[in-house]
Amino acid sequence: MTAPEVWVAKDDGSDLVRAEAIAAVGRDYNGTVTIRLSGAEGSAVTLVTVASHEGKHTPDDFHRQLVRVVAQLSDAAQAAVVRPEWDKQGWHWAAEPL
């Protein structure tokens, strides 16, 4: 039995990246979360862009939270999409069936 596919979306929903293609996840001092893709190109994709004047900084461990959610979803029975979401409580990773 193969593991279900897990995809990660950008905060604006414009791009989806297969989680197994992610080689690294980072968060800079502004709160922006970027992933680096495996493969020859090593392309980078920004998942969350935070404007410093908006006051919507991501949690210090937001990049680790993404790794945790993807790992949990890899044991799920169906394919899923994970996306960053901002609400009254702040940033969190939301997962939904594909």
Helices and strands as residue ranges (DSSP letters): E 6-9, E 16-18, G 19-21, E 22-27, E 33-37, E 44-48, G 52-54, H 62-73, E 80-87, E 90-97
